[in-house]
Amino acid sequence: MKSIIILGAGIMQLRAIQTAKDLGFYVIAADKDKESVSFEYVDLKLTIDTKDTKPLTNFELNNKA
């Protein structure tokens, strides 16, 4: 299954998340706010500040298929 990481899980990312889901992607979203509104629509939630590139890069490198 193809996956996508979307940076941010606020209201502005909701349409992108829904489109990715409609296209059959496994959707991963990263946002520092654990209560972000779009988190309820994703397959995997990452509570990571999107400005903090080290944990994002480490996640991506450790989860390559």
FENLINHU-V11090 format. One record per pair of residues at least 6 apart in sequence whose C-alpha atoms are under 8 Angstrom apart, sorted by the first residue. I is the first residue (numbers start at 1). GAP is how many residues later the second one is. D is the distance in whole Angstrom. If there is no record, write none. Layout:
i = (I,I)
gap = (GAP,GAP)
d = (D,D)
This chain:
i = (1,1,1,2,2,2,3,3,3,3,4,4,4,4,4,5,5,5,5,6,6,6,6,6,6,7,7,7,7,8,8,8,8,9,9,9,9,9,9,9,10,10,10,10,11,11,13,14,17,17,17,17,18,20,20,21,26,26,27,27,27,28,28,28,28,28,29,29,29,29,29,30,30,30,30,30,30,31,31,31,31,31,31,32,32,32,32,32,33,33,34,39,48,48,50)
gap = (23,24,25,22,23,24,22,23,24,25,16,21,22,23,24,22,23,24,25,7,11,21,22,23,24,22,23,24,43,21,22,23,42,20,21,22,27,28,29,30,21,26,27,28,26,27,25,24,10,21,24,25,23,6,7,6,16,17,15,16,17,14,15,16,17,18,10,13,15,16,17,15,16,17,18,19,20,14,15,16,17,18,19,14,15,16,17,18,14,16,13,6,7,8,6)
d = (8,7,7,8,5,6,5,4,6,7,8,7,6,5,6,6,5,6,7,8,7,7,6,5,6,6,5,7,6,6,5,5,7,6,6,6,6,7,5,6,8,5,6,6,6,6,7,6,7,8,7,7,7,8,7,7,8,6,5,5,7,6,6,5,6,7,7,7,7,5,6,6,4,6,6,7,7,8,6,5,5,6,6,8,5,5,4,7,7,8,6,6,7,7,7)
